[in-house]
Amino acid sequence: MTLTRIVRLLWSGYDIRNLVAEYFLKGYKTRVQWNRIEECLKLKIDNGLILPNKLKTALHILVNPIGARIKDFVVNLYGNDYVPSHFMGVLSWTFLGIIDTKKTAKAIISDENLLITKRYEIACTYCLKDEILMLWRELSETYKNNYLILSGPIYTLHYLPIYWTYYMMIELNRLDRKIRYEYPETMNCHCFGALYAGIDVNQVALEYFIGKMTVEEKEQYFQRYFQTLEARRISTIHAFGDIYSCDITYFLLSQMNENQRKSIFQKYAYLILKIFLKFPYGGMFFEFESVLREFLTVDLIEDLEEQYQETSNYFCFRNIR
């Protein structure tokens, strides 16, 4: 925990914050430009901290995954809009060293320099009901009606502001009909929202929609999520490397009963353990290994244990409840 906190504080340092702000002010951004920021931070570790080399190496390893979450969060939140220079200062963090998206989104929404429409979209994206109710009163009728007019297939649209606009207009039944027209398999607005949030790796929204689903709907979603995750792993290495898969997977497993977990473990034990080798959930491998071992071949166990040994020094541990 201490190592992740050190790296988080380094990312929040004045000089690094300025570099991050400059990066997002540029119209054309490249991976090379972001790499330079990461390298500057690693130089600070080497030259500014009096620590054993082993600890410096551990800090180096944490720079990239924590930075990747910062970069990805900013891109998802602001898109091509102007990013305020003080952005790094409003980030909230969990004890694991990852961004607390809900708290951070609430802080950003309170910035009245942002357009009201942008604040509303952010509130909808993270299903912040109290903030949505507050901002709704300030929206123009024209803007509200724009979200009621679906200009294409619903899967191509920004679904969360659509959902919340229908919610505020007390028109969710109407949205259900639109969704069932496109998806005859008895889909409703909450099931579709969970699918959308899962694909968009938006854990806060997924938590909201899972809470609205029936027991049967949850069961179907659990199976569908892991089927999709396995298909993505097979089709492309980049999709499997998504930095938020571990967050979503951990949350869904925490929502299952023992029988549901066992059913998932029987089919996806290797996938789950491999996911939990990623920052910051490496401890999941240690916790689940004895439970999942019976579902793995000897070769798969050896492969996973080898990967675990390579990275286990830098993991944060957490108990599933």
Phi and psi restraints in degrees (value plus and minus 20) as a CYANA .aco file:
   2 THR   PHI     -82.8   -42.8
   2 THR   PSI     -59.5   -19.5
   3 LEU   PHI     -83.9   -43.9
   3 LEU   PSI     -64.9   -24.9
   4 THR   PHI     -84.9   -44.9
   4 THR   PSI     -55.6   -15.6
   5 ARG   PHI     -86.0   -46.0
   5 ARG   PSI     -60.0   -20.0
   6 ILE   PHI     -80.7   -40.7
   6 ILE   PSI     -67.0   -27.0
   7 VAL   PHI     -86.2   -46.2
   7 VAL   PSI     -59.4   -19.4
   8 ARG   PHI     -80.2   -40.2
   8 ARG   PSI     -64.0   -24.0
   9 LEU   PHI     -84.9   -44.9
   9 LEU   PSI     -56.4   -16.4
  10 LEU   PHI     -85.5   -45.5
  10 LEU   PSI     -60.3   -20.3
  11 TRP   PHI     -83.6   -43.6
  11 TRP   PSI     -46.9    -6.9
  12 SER   PHI    -110.6   -70.6
  12 SER   PSI     -20.5    19.5
  13 GLY   PHI     -82.8   -42.8
  13 GLY   PSI     132.5   172.5
  14 TYR   PHI     -75.9   -35.9
  14 TYR   PSI     -67.0   -27.0
  15 ASP   PHI     -87.3   -47.3
  15 ASP   PSI     -60.6   -20.6
  16 ILE   PHI     -89.2   -49.2
  16 ILE   PSI     -58.7   -18.7
  17 ARG   PHI     -78.5   -38.5
  17 ARG   PSI     -60.6   -20.6
  18 ASN   PHI     -84.9   -44.9
  18 ASN   PSI     -60.6   -20.6
  19 LEU   PHI     -84.2   -44.2
  19 LEU   PSI     -60.8   -20.8
  20 VAL   PHI     -84.8   -44.8
  20 VAL   PSI     -63.0   -23.0
  21 ALA   PHI     -81.5   -41.5
  21 ALA   PSI     -63.1   -23.1
  22 GLU   PHI     -82.4   -42.4
  22 GLU   PSI     -59.5   -19.5
  23 TYR   PHI     -79.5   -39.5
  23 TYR   PSI     -65.8   -25.8
  24 PHE   PHI     -99.0   -59.0
  24 PHE   PSI     -34.8     5.2
  25 LEU   PHI     -96.5   -56.5
  25 LEU   PSI     -41.5    -1.5
  26 LYS   PHI     -93.3   -53.3
  26 LYS   PSI     119.5   159.5
  27 GLY   PHI     -88.9   -48.9
  27 GLY   PSI     -58.1   -18.1
  28 TYR   PHI    -133.3   -93.3
  28 TYR   PSI      98.0   138.0
  29 LYS   PHI    -134.0   -94.0
  29 LYS   PSI     120.8   160.8
  30 THR   PHI    -146.4  -106.4
  30 THR   PSI     140.7   180.7
  31 ARG   PHI     -83.2   -43.2
  31 ARG   PSI     -54.3   -14.3
  32 VAL   PHI     -81.1   -41.1
  32 VAL   PSI     -61.8   -21.8
  33 GLN   PHI     -82.6   -42.6
  33 GLN   PSI     -61.3   -21.3
  34 TRP   PHI     -88.3   -48.3
  34 TRP   PSI     -57.4   -17.4
  35 ASN   PHI     -78.7   -38.7
  35 ASN   PSI     -55.6   -15.6
  36 ARG   PHI     -83.2   -43.2
  36 ARG   PSI     -57.8   -17.8
  37 ILE   PHI     -84.5   -44.5
  37 ILE   PSI     -64.2   -24.2
  38 GLU   PHI     -80.6   -40.6
  38 GLU   PSI     -61.2   -21.2
  39 GLU   PHI     -87.1   -47.1
  39 GLU   PSI     -56.2   -16.2
  40 CYS   PHI     -81.7   -41.7
  40 CYS   PSI     -60.2   -20.2
  41 LEU   PHI     -87.9   -47.9
  41 LEU   PSI     -58.2   -18.2
  42 LYS   PHI     -86.5   -46.5
  42 LYS   PSI     -54.5   -14.5
  43 LEU   PHI     -85.0   -45.0
  43 LEU   PSI     -56.4   -16.4
  44 LYS   PHI     -82.4   -42.4
  44 LYS   PSI     -58.3   -18.3
  45 ILE   PHI     -84.3   -44.3
  45 ILE   PSI     -65.3   -25.3
  46 ASP   PHI     -87.0   -47.0
  46 ASP   PSI     -62.3   -22.3
  47 ASN   PHI    -117.5   -77.5
  47 ASN   PSI     -40.7    -0.7
  48 GLY   PHI    -128.2   -88.2
  48 GLY   PSI     -30.9     9.1
  49 LEU   PHI    -135.3   -95.3
  49 LEU   PSI     112.3   152.3
  50 ILE   PHI    -114.1   -74.1
  50 ILE   PSI      73.2   113.2
  51 LEU   PHI    -161.9  -121.9
  51 LEU   PSI     137.6   177.6
  52 PRO   PHI     -80.1   -40.1
  52 PRO   PSI     130.4   170.4
  53 ASN   PHI     -77.9   -37.9
  53 ASN   PSI     -54.3   -14.3
  54 LYS   PHI     -82.3   -42.3
  54 LYS   PSI     -60.9   -20.9
  55 LEU   PHI     -90.5   -50.5
  55 LEU   PSI     -56.8   -16.8
  56 LYS   PHI     -82.6   -42.6
  56 LYS   PSI     -59.4   -19.4
  57 THR   PHI     -82.4   -42.4
  57 THR   PSI     -62.0   -22.0
  58 ALA   PHI     -81.7   -41.7
  58 ALA   PSI     -61.7   -21.7
  59 LEU   PHI     -85.1   -45.1
  59 LEU   PSI     -60.0   -20.0
  60 HIS   PHI     -76.2   -36.2
  60 HIS   PSI     -64.1   -24.1
  61 ILE   PHI     -83.0   -43.0
  61 ILE   PSI     -52.4   -12.4
  62 LEU   PHI    -102.0   -62.0
  62 LEU   PSI     -37.8     2.2
  63 VAL   PHI     -78.9   -38.9
  63 VAL   PSI     -68.3   -28.3
  64 ASN   PHI     -87.8   -47.8
  64 ASN   PSI     -68.8   -28.8
  65 PRO   PHI     -85.2   -45.2
  65 PRO   PSI     -56.9   -16.9
  66 ILE   PHI     -88.9   -48.9
  66 ILE   PSI     -62.1   -22.1
  67 GLY   PHI     -83.7   -43.7
  67 GLY   PSI     -57.8   -17.8
  68 ALA   PHI     -82.6   -42.6
  68 ALA   PSI     -57.2   -17.2
  69 ARG   PHI     -89.3   -49.3
  69 ARG   PSI     -57.6   -17.6
  70 ILE   PHI     -81.4   -41.4
  70 ILE   PSI     -70.8   -30.8
  71 LYS   PHI     -80.9   -40.9
  71 LYS   PSI     -66.5   -26.5
  72 ASP   PHI     -84.6   -44.6
  72 ASP   PSI     -59.2   -19.2
  73 PHE   PHI     -85.3   -45.3
  73 PHE   PSI     -63.3   -23.3
  74 VAL   PHI     -83.1   -43.1
  74 VAL   PSI     -64.6   -24.6
  75 VAL   PHI     -81.8   -41.8
  75 VAL   PSI     -65.2   -25.2
  76 ASN   PHI     -87.3   -47.3
  76 ASN   PSI     -54.2   -14.2
  77 LEU   PHI     -98.6   -58.6
  77 LEU   PSI     -65.1   -25.1
  78 TYR   PHI    -123.7   -83.7
  78 TYR   PSI     -42.6    -2.6
  79 GLY   PHI      39.4    79.4
  79 GLY   PSI    -146.4  -106.4
  80 ASN   PHI    -113.2   -73.2
  80 ASN   PSI     -15.0    25.0
  81 ASP   PHI     -94.4   -54.4
  81 ASP   PSI     145.8   185.8
  82 TYR   PHI     -85.4   -45.4
  82 TYR   PSI     111.0   151.0
  83 VAL   PHI    -120.0   -80.0
  83 VAL   PSI      99.5   139.5
  84 PRO   PHI     -83.6   -43.6
  84 PRO   PSI     125.8   165.8
  85 SER   PHI     -85.0   -45.0
  85 SER   PSI     -43.3    -3.3
  86 HIS   PHI    -108.8   -68.8
  86 HIS   PSI      -9.6    30.4
  87 PHE   PHI     -74.4   -34.4
  87 PHE   PSI     -65.5   -25.5
  88 MET   PHI     -79.4   -39.4
  88 MET   PSI     -46.7    -6.7
  89 GLY   PHI     -94.7   -54.7
  89 GLY   PSI     -37.2     2.8
  90 VAL   PHI    -119.4   -79.4
  90 VAL   PSI     -20.3    19.7
  91 LEU   PHI     -86.7   -46.7
  91 LEU   PSI     113.4   153.4
  92 SER   PHI    -125.2   -85.2
  92 SER   PSI     129.9   169.9
  93 TRP   PHI    -148.0  -108.0
  93 TRP   PSI     129.8   169.8
  94 THR   PHI    -107.1   -67.1
  94 THR   PSI     150.5   190.5
  95 PHE   PHI     -89.1   -49.1
  95 PHE   PSI     -34.1     5.9
  96 LEU   PHI    -101.0   -61.0
  96 LEU   PSI     -30.7     9.3
  97 GLY   PHI      71.9   111.9
  97 GLY   PSI      -0.1    39.9
  98 ILE   PHI    -135.4   -95.4
  98 ILE   PSI     139.9   179.9
  99 ILE   PHI     -88.8   -48.8
  99 ILE   PSI     112.4   152.4
 100 ASP   PHI    -103.9   -63.9
 100 ASP   PSI      76.0   116.0
 101 THR   PHI     -84.9   -44.9
 101 THR   PSI     -57.5   -17.5
 102 LYS   PHI     -86.1   -46.1
 102 LYS   PSI     -69.1   -29.1
 103 LYS   PHI     -83.4   -43.4
 103 LYS   PSI     -60.5   -20.5
 104 THR   PHI     -85.7   -45.7
 104 THR   PSI     -63.1   -23.1
 105 ALA   PHI     -81.3   -41.3
 105 ALA   PSI     -60.9   -20.9
 106 LYS   PHI     -81.6   -41.6
 106 LYS   PSI     -60.3   -20.3
 107 ALA   PHI     -85.6   -45.6
 107 ALA   PSI     -59.9   -19.9
 108 ILE   PHI     -88.1   -48.1
 108 ILE   PSI     -59.6   -19.6
 109 ILE   PHI     -81.7   -41.7
 109 ILE   PSI     -49.6    -9.6
 110 SER   PHI     -92.9   -52.9
 110 SER   PSI     -28.9    11.1
 111 ASP   PHI     -98.0   -58.0
 111 ASP   PSI      84.8   124.8
 112 GLU   PHI     -94.7   -54.7
 112 GLU   PSI     -24.9    15.1
 113 ASN   PHI     -94.3   -54.3
 113 ASN   PSI     -39.3     0.7
 114 LEU   PHI     -96.8   -56.8
 114 LEU   PSI     125.6   165.6
 115 LEU   PHI     -77.8   -37.8
 115 LEU   PSI     123.6   163.6
 116 ILE   PHI     -79.2   -39.2
 116 ILE   PSI     -55.0   -15.0
 117 THR   PHI     -86.4   -46.4
 117 THR   PSI     -58.0   -18.0
 118 LYS   PHI     -88.2   -48.2
 118 LYS   PSI     -60.8   -20.8
 119 ARG   PHI     -82.8   -42.8
 119 ARG   PSI     -59.2   -19.2
 120 TYR   PHI     -84.7   -44.7
 120 TYR   PSI     -63.7   -23.7
 121 GLU   PHI     -83.0   -43.0
 121 GLU   PSI     -59.7   -19.7
 122 ILE   PHI     -84.9   -44.9
 122 ILE   PSI     -64.1   -24.1
 123 ALA   PHI     -79.8   -39.8
 123 ALA   PSI     -61.1   -21.1
 124 CYS   PHI     -87.6   -47.6
 124 CYS   PSI     -61.2   -21.2
 125 THR   PHI     -78.6   -38.6
 125 THR   PSI     -55.9   -15.9
 126 TYR   PHI    -128.3   -88.3
 126 TYR   PSI      -1.9    38.1
 127 CYS   PHI      29.9    69.9
 127 CYS   PSI      27.1    67.1
 128 LEU   PHI    -110.7   -70.7
 128 LEU   PSI      67.5   107.5
 129 LYS   PHI     -79.2   -39.2
 129 LYS   PSI     -65.9   -25.9
 130 ASP   PHI     -81.5   -41.5
 130 ASP   PSI     -61.8   -21.8
 131 GLU   PHI     -88.9   -48.9
 131 GLU   PSI     -56.5   -16.5
 132 ILE   PHI     -82.2   -42.2
 132 ILE   PSI     -65.2   -25.2
 133 LEU   PHI     -80.0   -40.0
 133 LEU   PSI     -59.6   -19.6
 134 MET   PHI     -88.6   -48.6
 134 MET   PSI     -66.7   -26.7
 135 LEU   PHI     -93.2   -53.2
 135 LEU   PSI     -47.5    -7.5
 136 TRP   PHI     -75.9   -35.9
 136 TRP   PSI     -59.2   -19.2
 137 ARG   PHI     -85.9   -45.9
 137 ARG   PSI     -41.0    -1.0
 138 GLU   PHI    -115.6   -75.6
 138 GLU   PSI     -28.4    11.6
 139 LEU   PHI     -98.4   -58.4
 139 LEU   PSI     126.5   166.5
 140 SER   PHI     -94.6   -54.6
 140 SER   PSI     134.8   174.8
 141 GLU   PHI     -83.5   -43.5
 141 GLU   PSI     -54.5   -14.5
 142 THR   PHI     -81.3   -41.3
 142 THR   PSI     -64.7   -24.7
 143 TYR   PHI     -85.1   -45.1
 143 TYR   PSI     -62.3   -22.3
 144 LYS   PHI     -79.8   -39.8
 144 LYS   PSI     -65.3   -25.3
 145 ASN   PHI     -87.2   -47.2
 145 ASN   PSI     -48.0    -8.0
 146 ASN   PHI     -79.5   -39.5
 146 ASN   PSI     -54.0   -14.0
 147 TYR   PHI    -100.9   -60.9
 147 TYR   PSI     -32.1     7.9
 148 LEU   PHI    -104.9   -64.9
 148 LEU   PSI     -37.8     2.2
 149 ILE   PHI    -117.3   -77.3
 149 ILE   PSI      87.0   127.0
 150 LEU   PHI    -106.1   -66.1
 150 LEU   PSI      92.9   132.9
 151 SER   PHI    -109.4   -69.4
 151 SER   PSI     -11.3    28.7
 152 GLY   PHI    -196.5  -156.5
 152 GLY   PSI    -194.8  -154.8
 153 PRO   PHI     -74.4   -34.4
 153 PRO   PSI     118.4   158.4
 154 ILE   PHI     -85.0   -45.0
 154 ILE   PSI     -47.3    -7.3
 155 TYR   PHI     -90.2   -50.2
 155 TYR   PSI     -35.7     4.3
 156 THR   PHI    -111.2   -71.2
 156 THR   PSI     -25.2    14.8
 157 LEU   PHI    -122.7   -82.7
 157 LEU   PSI     146.0   186.0
 158 HIS   PHI     -98.1   -58.1
 158 HIS   PSI      74.7   114.7
 159 TYR   PHI     -89.5   -49.5
 159 TYR   PSI     -57.9   -17.9
 160 LEU   PHI     -84.6   -44.6
 160 LEU   PSI     -64.3   -24.3
 161 PRO   PHI     -83.0   -43.0
 161 PRO   PSI     -52.7   -12.7
 162 ILE   PHI     -82.4   -42.4
 162 ILE   PSI     -70.5   -30.5
 163 TYR   PHI     -76.0   -36.0
 163 TYR   PSI     -68.9   -28.9
 164 TRP   PHI     -91.1   -51.1
 164 TRP   PSI     -49.0    -9.0
 165 THR   PHI     -88.0   -48.0
 165 THR   PSI     -63.5   -23.5
 166 TYR   PHI     -83.1   -43.1
 166 TYR   PSI     -57.7   -17.7
 167 TYR   PHI     -80.7   -40.7
 167 TYR   PSI     -67.5   -27.5
 168 MET   PHI     -88.4   -48.4
 168 MET   PSI     -48.7    -8.7
 169 MET   PHI    -106.5   -66.5
 169 MET   PSI     -16.6    23.4
 170 ILE   PHI      34.2    74.2
 170 ILE   PSI      29.3    69.3
 171 GLU   PHI    -146.2  -106.2
 171 GLU   PSI       4.9    44.9
 172 LEU   PHI     -83.0   -43.0
 172 LEU   PSI     -50.9   -10.9
 173 ASN   PHI     -82.1   -42.1
 173 ASN   PSI     -57.8   -17.8
 174 ARG   PHI     -86.5   -46.5
 174 ARG   PSI     -60.5   -20.5
 175 LEU   PHI     -85.4   -45.4
 175 LEU   PSI     -59.0   -19.0
 176 ASP   PHI     -75.7   -35.7
 176 ASP   PSI     -64.9   -24.9
 177 ARG   PHI     -83.1   -43.1
 177 ARG   PSI     -60.6   -20.6
 178 LYS   PHI     -83.2   -43.2
 178 LYS   PSI     -61.7   -21.7
 179 ILE   PHI     -88.2   -48.2
 179 ILE   PSI     -63.3   -23.3
 180 ARG   PHI     -85.9   -45.9
 180 ARG   PSI     -47.8    -7.8
 181 TYR   PHI     -84.9   -44.9
 181 TYR   PSI     -58.8   -18.8
 182 GLU   PHI    -105.6   -65.6
 182 GLU   PSI     -48.1    -8.1
 183 TYR   PHI    -149.5  -109.5
 183 TYR   PSI      67.4   107.4
 184 PRO   PHI     -83.4   -43.4
 184 PRO   PSI     -34.2     5.8
 185 GLU   PHI     -94.2   -54.2
 185 GLU   PSI      30.8    70.8
 186 THR   PHI      30.2    70.2
 186 THR   PSI      16.3    56.3
 187 MET   PHI     -94.3   -54.3
 187 MET   PSI     123.5   163.5
 188 ASN   PHI    -144.3  -104.3
 188 ASN   PSI     159.7   199.7
 189 CYS   PHI     -86.2   -46.2
 189 CYS   PSI     -49.4    -9.4
 190 HIS   PHI     -98.0   -58.0
 190 HIS   PSI     -60.6   -20.6
 191 CYS   PHI     -83.8   -43.8
 191 CYS   PSI     -62.6   -22.6
 192 PHE   PHI     -84.6   -44.6
 192 PHE   PSI     -59.2   -19.2
 193 GLY   PHI     -80.9   -40.9
 193 GLY   PSI     -59.6   -19.6
 194 ALA   PHI     -85.3   -45.3
 194 ALA   PSI     -62.2   -22.2
 195 LEU   PHI     -81.4   -41.4
 195 LEU   PSI     -65.5   -25.5
 196 TYR   PHI     -81.8   -41.8
 196 TYR   PSI     -66.0   -26.0
 197 ALA   PHI     -85.1   -45.1
 197 ALA   PSI     -57.6   -17.6
 198 GLY   PHI     -85.4   -45.4
 198 GLY   PSI     -64.3   -24.3
 199 ILE   PHI     -85.6   -45.6
 199 ILE   PSI     -57.9   -17.9
 200 ASP   PHI    -103.7   -63.7
 200 ASP   PSI     -15.6    24.4
 201 VAL   PHI      22.6    62.6
 201 VAL   PSI      32.0    72.0
 202 ASN   PHI    -129.3   -89.3
 202 ASN   PSI      72.6   112.6
 203 GLN   PHI     -85.4   -45.4
 203 GLN   PSI     -58.7   -18.7
 204 VAL   PHI     -80.9   -40.9
 204 VAL   PSI     -65.5   -25.5
 205 ALA   PHI     -87.0   -47.0
 205 ALA   PSI     -59.2   -19.2
 206 LEU   PHI     -81.0   -41.0
 206 LEU   PSI     -62.0   -22.0
 207 GLU   PHI     -79.0   -39.0
 207 GLU   PSI     -61.1   -21.1
 208 TYR   PHI     -82.8   -42.8
 208 TYR   PSI     -70.6   -30.6
 209 PHE   PHI     -90.8   -50.8
 209 PHE   PSI     -55.7   -15.7
 210 ILE   PHI     -79.3   -39.3
 210 ILE   PSI     -57.6   -17.6
 211 GLY   PHI     -87.0   -47.0
 211 GLY   PSI     -36.2     3.8
 212 LYS   PHI    -117.6   -77.6
 212 LYS   PSI     -25.1    14.9
 213 MET   PHI    -113.1   -73.1
 213 MET   PSI     134.4   174.4
 214 THR   PHI     -95.8   -55.8
 214 THR   PSI     149.5   189.5
 215 VAL   PHI     -78.8   -38.8
 215 VAL   PSI     -63.4   -23.4
 216 GLU   PHI     -85.8   -45.8
 216 GLU   PSI     -60.3   -20.3
 217 GLU   PHI     -85.1   -45.1
 217 GLU   PSI     -59.5   -19.5
 218 LYS   PHI     -82.2   -42.2
 218 LYS   PSI     -65.2   -25.2
 219 GLU   PHI     -77.4   -37.4
 219 GLU   PSI     -65.3   -25.3
 220 GLN   PHI     -83.7   -43.7
 220 GLN   PSI     -59.9   -19.9
 221 TYR   PHI     -86.9   -46.9
 221 TYR   PSI     -63.0   -23.0
 222 PHE   PHI     -74.7   -34.7
 222 PHE   PSI     -67.4   -27.4
 223 GLN   PHI     -85.4   -45.4
 223 GLN   PSI     -62.7   -22.7
 224 ARG   PHI     -86.1   -46.1
 224 ARG   PSI     -58.7   -18.7
 225 TYR   PHI     -80.8   -40.8
 225 TYR   PSI     -69.1   -29.1
 226 PHE   PHI     -91.7   -51.7
 226 PHE   PSI     -50.7   -10.7
 227 GLN   PHI     -81.1   -41.1
 227 GLN   PSI     -64.7   -24.7
 228 THR   PHI     -85.9   -45.9
 228 THR   PSI     -61.1   -21.1
 229 LEU   PHI     -83.6   -43.6
 229 LEU   PSI     -61.3   -21.3
 230 GLU   PHI     -85.7   -45.7
 230 GLU   PSI     -60.9   -20.9
 231 ALA   PHI     -83.7   -43.7
 231 ALA   PSI     -59.6   -19.6
 232 ARG   PHI     -86.4   -46.4
 232 ARG   PSI     -58.1   -18.1
 233 ARG   PHI     -83.2   -43.2
 233 ARG   PSI     -60.7   -20.7
 234 ILE   PHI     -91.9   -51.9
 234 ILE   PSI     -58.3   -18.3
 235 SER   PHI     -97.0   -57.0
 235 SER   PSI     -53.7   -13.7
 236 THR   PHI    -177.4  -137.4
 236 THR   PSI     114.3   154.3
 237 ILE   PHI     -86.7   -46.7
 237 ILE   PSI     -49.0    -9.0
 238 HIS   PHI     -90.1   -50.1
 238 HIS   PSI     -60.2   -20.2
 239 ALA   PHI     -83.8   -43.8
 239 ALA   PSI     -59.3   -19.3
 240 PHE   PHI     -86.3   -46.3
 240 PHE   PSI     -47.3    -7.3
 241 GLY   PHI    -101.2   -61.2
 241 GLY   PSI     -13.6    26.4
 242 ASP   PHI     -72.7   -32.7
 242 ASP   PSI     111.7   151.7
 243 ILE   PHI     -93.8   -53.8
 243 ILE   PSI     -31.6     8.4
 244 TYR   PHI    -125.6   -85.6
 244 TYR   PSI     -22.5    17.5
 245 SER   PHI     -76.9   -36.9
 245 SER   PSI     -57.4   -17.4
 246 CYS   PHI     -85.8   -45.8
 246 CYS   PSI     -57.4   -17.4
 247 ASP   PHI     -83.1   -43.1
 247 ASP   PSI     -70.0   -30.0
 248 ILE   PHI     -84.6   -44.6
 248 ILE   PSI     -63.6   -23.6
 249 THR   PHI     -82.8   -42.8
 249 THR   PSI     -64.7   -24.7
 250 TYR   PHI     -79.5   -39.5
 250 TYR   PSI     -65.9   -25.9
 251 PHE   PHI     -80.9   -40.9
 251 PHE   PSI     -67.1   -27.1
 252 LEU   PHI     -83.8   -43.8
 252 LEU   PSI     -61.3   -21.3
 253 LEU   PHI     -82.3   -42.3
 253 LEU   PSI     -53.9   -13.9
 254 SER   PHI     -90.1   -50.1
 254 SER   PSI     -37.6     2.4
 255 GLN   PHI    -111.7   -71.7
 255 GLN   PSI     -27.1    12.9
 256 MET   PHI    -113.6   -73.6
 256 MET   PSI     133.8   173.8
 257 ASN   PHI    -105.3   -65.3
 257 ASN   PSI     157.5   197.5
 258 GLU   PHI     -81.0   -41.0
 258 GLU   PSI     -62.1   -22.1
 259 ASN   PHI     -86.8   -46.8
 259 ASN   PSI     -59.2   -19.2
 260 GLN   PHI     -84.9   -44.9
 260 GLN   PSI     -62.5   -22.5
 261 ARG   PHI     -81.1   -41.1
 261 ARG   PSI     -64.0   -24.0
 262 LYS   PHI     -81.1   -41.1
 262 LYS   PSI     -61.0   -21.0
 263 SER   PHI     -80.8   -40.8
 263 SER   PSI     -61.9   -21.9
 264 ILE   PHI     -89.4   -49.4
 264 ILE   PSI     -62.8   -22.8
 265 PHE   PHI     -80.5   -40.5
 265 PHE   PSI     -58.2   -18.2
 266 GLN   PHI     -79.5   -39.5
 266 GLN   PSI     -53.5   -13.5
 267 LYS   PHI    -116.6   -76.6
 267 LYS   PSI     -52.0   -12.0
 268 TYR   PHI    -149.4  -109.4
 268 TYR   PSI       8.4    48.4
 269 ALA   PHI     -78.3   -38.3
 269 ALA   PSI     -67.3   -27.3
 270 TYR   PHI     -84.0   -44.0
 270 TYR   PSI     -64.5   -24.5
 271 LEU   PHI     -78.4   -38.4
 271 LEU   PSI     -66.0   -26.0
 272 ILE   PHI     -84.1   -44.1
 272 ILE   PSI     -66.6   -26.6
 273 LEU   PHI     -84.2   -44.2
 273 LEU   PSI     -57.4   -17.4
 274 LYS   PHI     -86.3   -46.3
 274 LYS   PSI     -58.9   -18.9
 275 ILE   PHI     -81.7   -41.7
 275 ILE   PSI     -61.2   -21.2
 276 PHE   PHI     -99.4   -59.4
 276 PHE   PSI     -14.7    25.3
 277 LEU   PHI    -101.7   -61.7
 277 LEU   PSI     -28.4    11.6
 278 LYS   PHI    -106.3   -66.3
 278 LYS   PSI     134.6   174.6
 279 PHE   PHI     -81.6   -41.6
 279 PHE   PSI     117.8   157.8
 280 PRO   PHI    -125.8   -85.8
 280 PRO   PSI       5.3    45.3
 281 TYR   PHI    -124.6   -84.6
 281 TYR   PSI       4.3    44.3
 282 GLY   PHI     -76.1   -36.1
 282 GLY   PSI     -47.6    -7.6
 283 GLY   PHI     -84.2   -44.2
 283 GLY   PSI     -39.5     0.5
 284 MET   PHI     -80.9   -40.9
 284 MET   PSI     -53.6   -13.6
 285 PHE   PHI     -80.3   -40.3
 285 PHE   PSI     -66.3   -26.3
 286 PHE   PHI     -83.6   -43.6
 286 PHE   PSI     -60.7   -20.7
 287 GLU   PHI     -89.6   -49.6
 287 GLU   PSI     -61.6   -21.6
 288 PHE   PHI    -113.8   -73.8
 288 PHE   PSI     -31.0     9.0
 289 GLU   PHI     -75.2   -35.2
 289 GLU   PSI     -67.8   -27.8
 290 SER   PHI     -86.2   -46.2
 290 SER   PSI     -51.7   -11.7
 291 VAL   PHI     -95.1   -55.1
 291 VAL   PSI     -59.5   -19.5
 292 LEU   PHI    -109.0   -69.0
 292 LEU   PSI     -32.4     7.6
 293 ARG   PHI     -75.2   -35.2
 293 ARG   PSI     -58.4   -18.4
 294 GLU   PHI     -86.0   -46.0
 294 GLU   PSI     -35.8     4.2
 295 PHE   PHI    -119.1   -79.1
 295 PHE   PSI     -14.8    25.2
 296 LEU   PHI    -139.3   -99.3
 296 LEU   PSI     128.8   168.8
 297 THR   PHI     -96.9   -56.9
 297 THR   PSI     144.7   184.7
 298 VAL   PHI     -79.7   -39.7
 298 VAL   PSI     -61.5   -21.5
 299 ASP   PHI     -82.6   -42.6
 299 ASP   PSI     -61.2   -21.2
 300 LEU   PHI     -87.6   -47.6
 300 LEU   PSI     -58.9   -18.9
 301 ILE   PHI     -81.9   -41.9
 301 ILE   PSI     -65.6   -25.6
 302 GLU   PHI     -83.4   -43.4
 302 GLU   PSI     -59.9   -19.9
 303 ASP   PHI     -82.3   -42.3
 303 ASP   PSI     -65.8   -25.8
 304 LEU   PHI     -88.3   -48.3
 304 LEU   PSI     -61.0   -21.0
 305 GLU   PHI     -85.9   -45.9
 305 GLU   PSI     -53.5   -13.5
 306 GLU   PHI     -84.8   -44.8
 306 GLU   PSI     -64.6   -24.6
 307 GLN   PHI     -84.5   -44.5
 307 GLN   PSI     -57.9   -17.9
 308 TYR   PHI     -83.1   -43.1
 308 TYR   PSI     -64.3   -24.3
 309 GLN   PHI     -83.3   -43.3
 309 GLN   PSI     -50.7   -10.7
 310 GLU   PHI     -89.6   -49.6
 310 GLU   PSI     -47.0    -7.0
 311 THR   PHI    -145.3  -105.3
 311 THR   PSI     -23.6    16.4
 312 SER   PHI     -84.9   -44.9
 312 SER   PSI     -41.0    -1.0
 313 ASN   PHI     -85.5   -45.5
 313 ASN   PSI     -38.3     1.7
 314 TYR   PHI    -134.7   -94.7
 314 TYR   PSI      -3.9    36.1
 315 PHE   PHI    -107.0   -67.0
 315 PHE   PSI     131.3   171.3
 316 CYS   PHI    -120.9   -80.9
 316 CYS   PSI     120.9   160.9
 317 PHE   PHI    -127.6   -87.6
 317 PHE   PSI     128.8   168.8
 318 ARG   PHI    -172.2  -132.2
 318 ARG   PSI     122.9   162.9
 319 ASN   PHI    -117.6   -77.6
 319 ASN   PSI     114.5   154.5
 320 ILE   PHI    -105.1   -65.1
 320 ILE   PSI     121.3   161.3
